[in-house]
Amino acid sequence: MNFRSTLQATLAALLLSAGLPLAAADTQATDTDGQVSVNWTDPEQFTEVRYSHTFNRPKPEVWLNELRKTLVRTGDRVLEPGQRLDVTITDIKLAGREEPWRGPAYSDVRIVKSVYPPRIDLRFRLTDADGNVIEDGTRELRDLAFLHRGTTHSSEPYRFEKRLLKDWMSREFGDKES
């Protein structure tokens, strides 16, 4: 992440922690060094944040930056040279959820079951080296079988959401290594 991206993410985190609304509709947290740039709308409006009641939950910027890194790395693998992909994440619901009815001992425990799949909504635009739009649109990514597919890194944070994004990019833009 370059200095500008770090500064923007830090400012956004400070505004959110102070309870102030973000000034822009999209919060820039862009990695402009690669073929993929990733932005997101106001994280406070994401399903994950609005309906989470955990006291010690990670700040949205933590998991958004992890997902950004996944998109950038995967883009380097699946996009053709000269292509540029701009992604704006518009909503996220991480896999699992809190179950407050389990009692106070479980107040900060995320229960992962098949009925709580990961969900990511996004907008994207793929352009060629001359800036011509190759493809654009919106996608609602879901993985209802996320627990039945297995994972190679069982302790990796946000592994279900990262796999959801990797699978989408490979399907949408064609994996050159397949």
N, CA and C atoms as a LAMMPS dump frame, in Angstrom:
ITEM: TIMESTEP
0
ITEM: NUMBER OF ATOMS
534
ITEM: BOX BOUNDS ff ff ff
-5.0000000000000000e+02 5.0000000000000000e+02
-5.0000000000000000e+02 5.0000000000000000e+02
-5.0000000000000000e+02 5.0000000000000000e+02
ITEM: ATOMS id mol type element x y z
1 1 1 N 0.861 -1.17 0
2 1 2 C 0 0 0
3 1 3 C 0.901 1.224 0
4 2 1 N 0.587 2.19 -0.848
5 2 2 C 1.413 3.388 -0.907
6 2 3 C 0.997 4.378 0.192
7 3 1 N 1.773 5.446 0.326
8 3 2 C 1.539 6.416 1.395
9 3 3 C 0.14 7.025 1.318
10 4 1 N -0.287 7.39 0.11
11 4 2 C -1.599 8.027 -0.058
12 4 3 C -2.723 7.097 0.391
13 5 1 N -2.647 5.837 -0.002
14 5 2 C -3.671 4.873 0.391
15 5 3 C -3.693 4.679 1.894
16 6 1 N -2.509 4.602 2.491
17 6 2 C -2.416 4.442 3.939
18 6 3 C -3.016 5.644 4.65
19 7 1 N -2.703 6.831 4.18
20 7 2 C -3.233 8.049 4.77
21 7 3 C -4.752 8.095 4.652
22 8 1 N -5.284 7.755 3.473
23 8 2 C -6.733 7.782 3.284
24 8 3 C -7.436 6.771 4.183
25 9 1 N -6.876 5.568 4.282
26 9 2 C -7.483 4.551 5.138
27 9 3 C -7.439 4.983 6.596
28 10 1 N -6.333 5.608 7.02
29 10 2 C -6.2 6.08 8.396
30 10 3 C -7.205 7.191 8.685
31 11 1 N -7.344 8.126 7.766
32 11 2 C -8.323 9.206 7.953
33 11 3 C -9.742 8.663 8.033
34 12 1 N -10.055 7.712 7.165
35 12 2 C -11.39 7.119 7.198
36 12 3 C -11.635 6.422 8.535
37 13 1 N -10.641 5.691 9.034
38 13 2 C -10.776 5 10.313
39 13 3 C -10.975 5.999 11.454
40 14 1 N -10.229 7.111 11.429
41 14 2 C -10.378 8.133 12.469
42 14 3 C -11.762 8.759 12.443
43 15 1 N -12.255 9.07 11.245
44 15 2 C -13.595 9.653 11.139
45 15 3 C -14.651 8.687 11.66
46 16 1 N -14.522 7.412 11.262
47 16 2 C -15.502 6.428 11.7
48 16 3 C -15.439 6.199 13.205
49 17 1 N -14.235 6.132 13.768
50 17 2 C -14.104 5.895 15.208
51 17 3 C -14.611 7.089 16.013
52 18 1 N -14.57 8.276 15.423
53 18 2 C -15.081 9.47 16.097
54 18 3 C -16.587 9.614 15.911
55 19 1 N -17.183 8.682 15.138
56 19 2 C -18.623 8.741 14.914
57 19 3 C -19.028 9.742 13.86
58 20 1 N -18.076 10.233 13.079
59 20 2 C -18.387 11.2 12.036
60 20 3 C -18.612 10.475 10.717
61 21 1 N -19.554 10.944 9.901
62 21 2 C -19.775 10.297 8.607
63 21 3 C -18.629 10.607 7.658
64 22 1 N -18.41 9.706 6.741
65 22 2 C -17.396 9.948 5.725
66 22 3 C -17.921 10.965 4.731
67 23 1 N -17.064 11.829 4.255
68 23 2 C -17.485 12.901 3.365
69 23 3 C -17.806 12.39 1.974
70 24 1 N -17.088 11.413 1.493
71 24 2 C -17.277 10.935 0.126
72 24 3 C -18.158 9.699 0.12
73 25 1 N -18.793 9.453 -1.025
74 25 2 C -19.624 8.269 -1.167
75 25 3 C -18.762 7.014 -1.198
76 26 1 N -17.609 7.078 -1.787
77 26 2 C -16.696 5.945 -1.836
78 26 3 C -15.449 6.28 -1.04
79 27 1 N -15.048 5.366 -0.183
80 27 2 C -13.828 5.529 0.575
81 27 3 C -12.701 4.937 -0.243
82 28 1 N -11.733 5.733 -0.606
83 28 2 C -10.613 5.251 -1.393
84 28 3 C -9.657 4.482 -0.506
85 29 1 N -9.366 3.285 -0.879
86 29 2 C -8.314 2.489 -0.249
87 29 3 C -7.698 1.713 -1.387
88 30 1 N -7.159 2.41 -2.308
89 30 2 C -6.776 1.866 -3.596
90 30 3 C -5.317 1.5 -3.643
91 31 1 N -5.05 0.355 -4.239
92 31 2 C -3.681 -0.042 -4.533
93 31 3 C -3.503 0.207 -6.023
94 32 1 N -2.864 1.302 -6.378
95 32 2 C -2.771 1.692 -7.78
96 32 3 C -1.511 1.174 -8.445
97 33 1 N -0.704 0.396 -7.741
98 33 2 C 0.526 -0.114 -8.326
99 33 3 C 0.271 -1.305 -9.242
100 34 1 N -0.796 -2.033 -9.046
101 34 2 C -1.088 -3.223 -9.832
102 34 3 C -2.141 -2.956 -10.881
103 35 1 N -2.718 -4.031 -11.363
104 35 2 C -3.755 -3.938 -12.386
105 35 3 C -5.141 -3.754 -11.786
106 36 1 N -5.254 -3.84 -10.486
107 36 2 C -6.552 -3.801 -9.819
108 36 3 C -6.58 -2.655 -8.816
109 37 1 N -7.633 -1.863 -8.862
110 37 2 C -7.863 -0.865 -7.813
111 37 3 C -9.144 -1.265 -7.094
112 38 1 N -9.133 -1.117 -5.785
113 38 2 C -10.262 -1.532 -4.968
114 38 3 C -10.701 -0.374 -4.093
115 39 1 N -11.971 -0.063 -4.143
116 39 2 C -12.595 0.968 -3.313
117 39 3 C -13.784 0.337 -2.613
118 40 1 N -14.345 1.041 -1.666
119 40 2 C -15.577 0.582 -1.051
120 40 3 C -16.419 1.774 -0.664
121 41 1 N -17.722 1.523 -0.596
122 41 2 C -18.634 2.545 -0.123
123 41 3 C -18.528 2.592 1.401
124 42 1 N -19.315 3.371 2.055
125 42 2 C -19.255 3.569 3.505
126 42 3 C -19.405 2.244 4.255
127 43 1 N -18.342 1.756 4.903
128 43 2 C -18.418 0.471 5.616
129 43 3 C -19.463 0.447 6.723
130 44 1 N -19.783 1.589 7.284
131 44 2 C -20.791 1.626 8.35
132 44 3 C -22.172 1.225 7.836
133 45 1 N -22.365 1.245 6.526
134 45 2 C -23.64 0.846 5.937
135 45 3 C -23.639 -0.617 5.475
136 46 1 N -22.524 -1.295 5.597
137 46 2 C -22.451 -2.707 5.212
138 46 3 C -23.287 -3.545 6.177
139 47 1 N -23.895 -4.596 5.651
140 47 2 C -24.697 -5.506 6.458
141 47 3 C -23.893 -6.027 7.642
142 48 1 N -22.628 -6.357 7.41
143 48 2 C -21.772 -6.896 8.477
144 48 3 C -21.672 -5.945 9.666
145 49 1 N -21.58 -4.673 9.413
146 49 2 C -21.416 -3.687 10.489
147 49 3 C -22.765 -3.328 11.106
148 50 1 N -23.771 -3.142 10.272
149 50 2 C -25.079 -2.707 10.779
150 50 3 C -25.739 -3.736 11.682
151 51 1 N -25.514 -5.026 11.412
152 51 2 C -26.209 -6.06 12.179
153 51 3 C -25.298 -6.841 13.114
154 52 1 N -24.087 -6.371 13.31
155 52 2 C -23.168 -7.025 14.231
156 52 3 C -23.246 -6.341 15.586
157 53 1 N -23.282 -7.149 16.626
158 53 2 C -23.381 -6.587 17.968
159 53 3 C -22.181 -6.969 18.829
160 54 1 N -21.131 -7.42 18.209
161 54 2 C -19.939 -7.829 18.936
162 54 3 C -19.165 -6.602 19.389
163 55 1 N -18.73 -6.605 20.629
164 55 2 C -17.995 -5.469 21.168
165 55 3 C -16.578 -5.389 20.61
166 56 1 N -15.932 -6.512 20.469
167 56 2 C -14.533 -6.532 20.047
168 56 3 C -14.363 -6.917 18.584
169 57 1 N -15.318 -6.599 17.761
170 57 2 C -15.204 -6.969 16.343
171 57 3 C -14.094 -6.154 15.681
172 58 1 N -13.439 -6.752 14.688
173 58 2 C -12.405 -5.997 13.962
174 58 3 C -13.038 -4.826 13.207
175 59 1 N -12.297 -3.756 13.107
176 59 2 C -12.761 -2.61 12.325
177 59 3 C -12.946 -3.045 10.875
178 60 1 N -13.922 -2.498 10.172
179 60 2 C -14.135 -2.887 8.769
180 60 3 C -12.893 -2.713 7.903
181 61 1 N -12.076 -1.722 8.202
182 61 2 C -10.884 -1.488 7.395
183 61 3 C -9.917 -2.673 7.454
184 62 1 N -9.958 -3.424 8.559
185 62 2 C -9.081 -4.59 8.695
186 62 3 C -9.453 -5.633 7.651
187 63 1 N -10.723 -6.04 7.626
188 63 2 C -11.103 -7.069 6.663
189 63 3 C -11.2 -6.525 5.243
190 64 1 N -11.534 -5.267 5.073
191 64 2 C -11.552 -4.693 3.719
192 64 3 C -10.152 -4.668 3.11
193 65 1 N -9.146 -4.334 3.896
194 65 2 C -7.777 -4.346 3.375
195 65 3 C -7.307 -5.757 3.043
196 66 1 N -7.718 -6.738 3.833
197 66 2 C -7.385 -8.134 3.517
198 66 3 C -8.025 -8.549 2.186
199 67 1 N -9.276 -8.167 1.994
200 67 2 C -9.962 -8.513 0.747
201 67 3 C -9.367 -7.752 -0.438
202 68 1 N -8.96 -6.51 -0.21
203 68 2 C -8.299 -5.73 -1.255
204 68 3 C -7.029 -6.431 -1.713
205 69 1 N -6.221 -6.876 -0.761
206 69 2 C -4.978 -7.575 -1.104
207 69 3 C -5.254 -8.824 -1.943
208 70 1 N -6.306 -9.546 -1.594
209 70 2 C -6.667 -10.748 -2.344
210 70 3 C -7.042 -10.402 -3.772
211 71 1 N -7.828 -9.352 -3.955
212 71 2 C -8.224 -8.944 -5.306
213 71 3 C -7.019 -8.509 -6.132
214 72 1 N -6.11 -7.766 -5.535
215 72 2 C -4.919 -7.291 -6.251
216 72 3 C -4.049 -8.467 -6.662
217 73 1 N -3.782 -9.385 -5.728
218 73 2 C -2.948 -10.553 -6.05
219 73 3 C -3.59 -11.436 -7.119
220 74 1 N -4.886 -11.67 -6.992
221 74 2 C -5.577 -12.515 -7.961
222 74 3 C -5.627 -11.829 -9.321
223 75 1 N -5.797 -10.519 -9.331
224 75 2 C -5.815 -9.778 -10.591
225 75 3 C -4.525 -9.918 -11.362
226 76 1 N -3.407 -9.915 -10.662
227 76 2 C -2.116 -10.093 -11.327
228 76 3 C -2.03 -11.449 -12.024
229 77 1 N -2.759 -12.415 -11.504
230 77 2 C -2.723 -13.766 -12.06
231 77 3 C -3.721 -13.961 -13.198
232 78 1 N -4.908 -13.358 -13.087
233 78 2 C -5.964 -13.684 -14.058
234 78 3 C -6.151 -12.651 -15.167
235 79 1 N -5.717 -11.423 -14.963
236 79 2 C -5.925 -10.398 -15.982
237 79 3 C -4.822 -10.445 -17.039
238 80 1 N -5.203 -10.082 -18.249
239 80 2 C -4.237 -9.999 -19.339
240 80 3 C -3.362 -8.765 -19.141
241 81 1 N -2.14 -8.784 -19.645
242 81 2 C -1.284 -7.589 -19.545
243 81 3 C -1.978 -6.371 -20.168
244 82 1 N -1.894 -5.251 -19.471
245 82 2 C -2.499 -4.012 -19.949
246 82 3 C -3.93 -3.797 -19.489
247 83 1 N -4.591 -4.845 -19.046
248 83 2 C -5.956 -4.685 -18.558
249 83 3 C -5.939 -4.054 -17.171
250 84 1 N -7.005 -3.336 -16.862
251 84 2 C -7.154 -2.68 -15.56
252 84 3 C -8.545 -2.986 -15.036
253 85 1 N -8.621 -3.386 -13.776
254 85 2 C -9.884 -3.71 -13.139
255 85 3 C -10.109 -2.764 -11.968
256 86 1 N -11.246 -2.071 -11.986
257 86 2 C -11.641 -1.197 -10.879
258 86 3 C -12.835 -1.847 -10.188
259 87 1 N -12.7 -2.104 -8.896
260 87 2 C -13.738 -2.774 -8.114
261 87 3 C -14.171 -1.854 -6.983
262 88 1 N -15.481 -1.729 -6.794
263 88 2 C -16.033 -1.022 -5.643
264 88 3 C -16.903 -1.999 -4.876
265 89 1 N -16.517 -2.286 -3.647
266 89 2 C -17.299 -3.171 -2.788
267 89 3 C -18.428 -2.345 -2.198
268 90 1 N -19.677 -2.823 -2.377
269 90 2 C -20.836 -2.057 -1.93
270 90 3 C -21.523 -2.654 -0.703
271 91 1 N -21.271 -3.94 -0.419
272 91 2 C -21.838 -4.545 0.79
273 91 3 C -21.094 -5.84 1.084
274 92 1 N -20.99 -6.153 2.369
275 92 2 C -20.335 -7.396 2.798
276 92 3 C -21.059 -7.932 4.015
277 93 1 N -21.217 -9.238 4.021
278 93 2 C -21.632 -9.98 5.209
279 93 3 C -20.649 -11.128 5.318
280 94 1 N -19.797 -11.087 6.33
281 94 2 C -18.795 -12.128 6.521
282 94 3 C -19.476 -13.446 6.887
283 95 1 N -18.785 -14.536 6.631
284 95 2 C -19.305 -15.856 6.991
285 95 3 C -19.493 -15.931 8.499
286 96 1 N -20.565 -16.592 8.901
287 96 2 C -20.853 -16.745 10.322
288 96 3 C -21.57 -15.541 10.895
289 97 1 N -21.937 -15.638 12.157
290 97 2 C -22.538 -14.506 12.864
291 97 3 C -22.531 -14.762 14.349
292 98 1 N -22.82 -13.735 15.101
293 98 2 C -22.922 -13.869 16.539
294 98 3 C -24.289 -14.475 16.852
295 99 1 N -24.345 -15.251 17.914
296 99 2 C -25.615 -15.816 18.371
297 99 3 C -25.795 -15.408 19.832
298 100 1 N -26.346 -14.21 20.068
299 100 2 C -26.42 -13.669 21.436
300 100 3 C -27.254 -14.515 22.384
301 101 1 N -28.153 -15.324 21.873
302 101 2 C -28.984 -16.152 22.729
303 101 3 C -28.182 -17.26 23.425
304 102 1 N -26.934 -17.448 23.026
305 102 2 C -26.079 -18.446 23.668
306 102 3 C -25.582 -17.964 25.039
307 103 1 N -25.729 -16.678 25.313
308 103 2 C -25.342 -16.162 26.624
309 103 3 C -24.106 -15.291 26.574
310 104 1 N -23.781 -14.64 27.7
311 104 2 C -22.685 -13.673 27.737
312 104 3 C -21.309 -14.28 27.458
313 105 1 N -21.124 -15.542 27.734
314 105 2 C -19.823 -16.166 27.463
315 105 3 C -19.537 -16.217 25.962
316 106 1 N -20.575 -16.109 25.152
317 106 2 C -20.422 -16.173 23.702
318 106 3 C -20.609 -14.802 23.037
319 107 1 N -20.546 -13.73 23.802
320 107 2 C -20.847 -12.409 23.254
321 107 3 C -19.871 -11.971 22.161
322 108 1 N -18.651 -12.48 22.18
323 108 2 C -17.674 -12.108 21.156
324 108 3 C -17.247 -13.304 20.308
325 109 1 N -18.109 -14.301 20.224
326 109 2 C -17.797 -15.511 19.46
327 109 3 C -18.619 -15.503 18.18
328 110 1 N -17.933 -15.709 17.067
329 110 2 C -18.606 -15.792 15.772
330 110 3 C -18.84 -17.266 15.468
331 111 1 N -20.091 -17.645 15.289
332 111 2 C -20.465 -19.017 14.999
333 111 3 C -20.549 -19.172 13.474
334 112 1 N -19.779 -20.104 12.941
335 112 2 C -19.772 -20.33 11.496
336 112 3 C -20.562 -21.6 11.218
337 113 1 N -21.704 -21.42 10.532
338 113 2 C -22.579 -22.519 10.122
339 113 3 C -22.952 -22.298 8.66
340 114 1 N -23.442 -23.358 8.035
341 114 2 C -23.802 -23.248 6.622
342 114 3 C -24.95 -22.272 6.383
343 115 1 N -25.733 -21.955 7.392
344 115 2 C -26.838 -21.009 7.22
345 115 3 C -26.38 -19.552 7.266
346 116 1 N -25.08 -19.322 7.527
347 116 2 C -24.514 -17.978 7.556
348 116 3 C -23.4 -17.857 6.513
349 117 1 N -23.734 -17.923 5.218
350 117 2 C -22.689 -17.892 4.188
351 117 3 C -22.109 -16.491 3.988
352 118 1 N -20.908 -16.419 3.406
353 118 2 C -20.335 -15.107 3.081
354 118 3 C -21.083 -14.494 1.9
355 119 1 N -21.207 -13.157 1.938
356 119 2 C -21.87 -12.431 0.846
357 119 3 C -21.077 -11.164 0.567
358 120 1 N -20.815 -10.922 -0.709
359 120 2 C -20.128 -9.697 -1.121
360 120 3 C -20.831 -9.155 -2.354
361 121 1 N -21.237 -7.896 -2.295
362 121 2 C -21.811 -7.208 -3.449
363 121 3 C -20.779 -6.203 -3.937
364 122 1 N -20.656 -6.099 -5.263
365 122 2 C -19.651 -5.189 -5.812
366 122 3 C -20.043 -4.68 -7.187
367 123 1 N -19.368 -3.6 -7.579
368 123 2 C -19.414 -3.068 -8.945
369 123 3 C -18.008 -3.202 -9.502
370 124 1 N -17.911 -3.388 -10.817
371 124 2 C -16.584 -3.498 -11.404
372 124 3 C -16.572 -2.93 -12.814
373 125 1 N -15.384 -2.581 -13.254
374 125 2 C -15.162 -2.131 -14.63
375 125 3 C -13.794 -2.635 -15.065
376 126 1 N -13.777 -3.372 -16.164
377 126 2 C -12.546 -3.89 -16.74
378 126 3 C -12.259 -3.11 -18.008
379 127 1 N -11.06 -2.546 -18.093
380 127 2 C -10.674 -1.768 -19.275
381 127 3 C -9.395 -2.342 -19.877
382 128 1 N -9.202 -2.03 -21.172
383 128 2 C -7.966 -2.465 -21.83
384 128 3 C -6.898 -1.384 -21.663
385 129 1 N -5.748 -1.6 -22.286
386 129 2 C -4.612 -0.683 -22.132
387 129 3 C -4.928 0.724 -22.625
388 130 1 N -5.885 0.85 -23.564
389 130 2 C -6.255 2.165 -24.097
390 130 3 C -7.389 2.82 -23.315
391 131 1 N -7.866 2.166 -22.268
392 131 2 C -8.945 2.719 -21.465
393 131 3 C -10.332 2.374 -21.964
394 132 1 N -10.427 1.539 -22.989
395 132 2 C -11.727 1.107 -23.501
396 132 3 C -12.347 0.088 -22.556
397 133 1 N -13.641 0.242 -22.295
398 133 2 C -14.333 -0.665 -21.382
399 133 3 C -14.556 -2.005 -22.081
400 134 1 N -14.041 -3.05 -21.455
401 134 2 C -14.238 -4.407 -21.957
402 134 3 C -15.497 -4.998 -21.342
403 135 1 N -15.658 -4.771 -20.055
404 135 2 C -16.799 -5.325 -19.33
405 135 3 C -17.014 -4.497 -18.077
406 136 1 N -18.275 -4.326 -17.697
407 136 2 C -18.578 -3.704 -16.412
408 136 3 C -19.917 -4.223 -15.935
409 137 1 N -20.163 -4.045 -14.658
410 137 2 C -21.424 -4.524 -14.11
411 137 3 C -21.403 -4.585 -12.604
412 138 1 N -22.42 -5.234 -12.065
413 138 2 C -22.525 -5.462 -10.63
414 138 3 C -22.636 -6.966 -10.42
415 139 1 N -22.171 -7.415 -9.293
416 139 2 C -22.264 -8.826 -8.952
417 139 3 C -22.644 -8.97 -7.488
418 140 1 N -23.477 -9.976 -7.217
419 140 2 C -23.816 -10.37 -5.855
420 140 3 C -23.208 -11.743 -5.661
421 141 1 N -22.076 -11.792 -4.972
422 141 2 C -21.335 -13.034 -4.797
423 141 3 C -21.841 -13.765 -3.553
424 142 1 N -22.13 -15.047 -3.722
425 142 2 C -22.594 -15.893 -2.632
426 142 3 C -21.915 -17.249 -2.755
427 143 1 N -21.685 -17.902 -1.644
428 143 2 C -21.144 -19.257 -1.645
429 143 3 C -21.894 -20.059 -0.597
430 144 1 N -23.012 -20.658 -1.011
431 144 2 C -23.855 -21.39 -0.076
432 144 3 C -23.213 -22.703 0.383
433 145 1 N -22.226 -23.187 -0.354
434 145 2 C -21.538 -24.432 -0.003
435 145 3 C -20.165 -24.158 0.603
436 146 1 N -19.969 -22.982 1.172
437 146 2 C -18.641 -22.572 1.624
438 146 3 C -18.023 -23.52 2.65
439 147 1 N -18.816 -24.176 3.466
440 147 2 C -18.257 -25.093 4.465
441 147 3 C -17.977 -26.483 3.904
442 148 1 N -18.539 -26.794 2.773
443 148 2 C -18.415 -28.137 2.207
444 148 3 C -17.321 -28.235 1.156
445 149 1 N -16.671 -27.14 0.864
446 149 2 C -15.644 -27.128 -0.172
447 149 3 C -14.245 -27.316 0.379
448 150 1 N -14.068 -27.253 1.673
449 150 2 C -12.752 -27.398 2.272
450 150 3 C -11.909 -26.15 2.055
451 151 1 N -10.892 -26.005 2.865
452 151 2 C -9.969 -24.89 2.717
453 151 3 C -8.554 -25.403 2.901
454 152 1 N -7.627 -24.78 2.234
455 152 2 C -6.232 -25.181 2.369
456 152 3 C -5.582 -24.54 3.584
457 153 1 N -6.073 -23.399 4.005
458 153 2 C -5.512 -22.689 5.165
459 153 3 C -6.629 -22.517 6.188
460 154 1 N -6.834 -23.522 7.005
461 154 2 C -7.995 -23.525 7.886
462 154 3 C -7.984 -22.417 8.924
463 155 1 N -6.831 -21.815 9.218
464 155 2 C -6.802 -20.755 10.215
465 155 3 C -6.628 -19.364 9.596
466 156 1 N -6.614 -19.278 8.284
467 156 2 C -6.437 -17.989 7.613
468 156 3 C -7.657 -17.103 7.852
469 157 1 N -7.453 -15.877 8.33
470 157 2 C -8.598 -14.975 8.536
471 157 3 C -9.303 -14.653 7.216
472 158 1 N -10.62 -14.606 7.259
473 158 2 C -11.457 -14.215 6.121
474 158 3 C -11.266 -15.155 4.931
475 159 1 N -10.952 -16.422 5.206
476 159 2 C -10.666 -17.383 4.134
477 159 3 C -11.866 -17.626 3.233
478 160 1 N -13.076 -17.615 3.792
479 160 2 C -14.256 -17.87 2.968
480 160 3 C -14.531 -16.702 2.029
481 161 1 N -14.352 -15.498 2.524
482 161 2 C -14.571 -14.311 1.697
483 161 3 C -13.478 -14.188 0.631
484 162 1 N -12.247 -14.496 0.996
485 162 2 C -11.146 -14.448 0.019
486 162 3 C -11.374 -15.462 -1.091
487 163 1 N -11.802 -16.66 -0.726
488 163 2 C -12.075 -17.683 -1.744
489 163 3 C -13.23 -17.249 -2.646
490 164 1 N -14.239 -16.623 -2.077
491 164 2 C -15.362 -16.122 -2.858
492 164 3 C -14.882 -15.137 -3.922
493 165 1 N -13.991 -14.229 -3.546
494 165 2 C -13.454 -13.25 -4.496
495 165 3 C -12.546 -13.9 -5.539
496 166 1 N -11.687 -14.821 -5.106
497 166 2 C -10.798 -15.513 -6.053
498 166 3 C -11.604 -16.305 -7.076
499 167 1 N -12.627 -17.006 -6.608
500 167 2 C -13.47 -17.787 -7.512
501 167 3 C -14.176 -16.884 -8.521
502 168 1 N -14.691 -15.749 -8.048
503 168 2 C -15.367 -14.818 -8.958
504 168 3 C -14.407 -14.318 -10.026
505 169 1 N -13.23 -13.902 -9.631
506 169 2 C -12.272 -13.365 -10.604
507 169 3 C -11.856 -14.426 -11.622
508 170 1 N -11.643 -15.647 -11.172
509 170 2 C -11.27 -16.716 -12.093
510 170 3 C -12.398 -17.017 -13.072
511 171 1 N -13.629 -17.059 -12.574
512 171 2 C -14.795 -17.303 -13.452
513 171 3 C -15.026 -16.136 -14.409
514 172 1 N -14.979 -14.936 -13.878
515 172 2 C -15.344 -13.744 -14.646
516 172 3 C -14.292 -13.381 -15.687
517 173 1 N -13.024 -13.498 -15.327
518 173 2 C -11.964 -12.989 -16.193
519 173 3 C -11.042 -14.078 -16.727
520 174 1 N -11.318 -15.335 -16.378
521 174 2 C -10.536 -16.436 -16.918
522 174 3 C -9.181 -16.576 -16.277
523 175 1 N -8.96 -17.685 -15.644
524 175 2 C -7.685 -17.957 -14.981
525 175 3 C -6.679 -18.443 -16.011
526 176 1 N -5.603 -17.688 -16.216
527 176 2 C -4.59 -18.03 -17.207
528 176 3 C -3.841 -19.308 -16.833
529 177 1 N -3.853 -19.671 -15.554
530 177 2 C -3.093 -20.842 -15.11
531 177 3 C -3.899 -22.125 -15.207
532 178 1 N -5.176 -22.065 -15.534
533 178 2 C -6.007 -23.269 -15.622
534 178 3 C -5.787 -23.986 -16.921
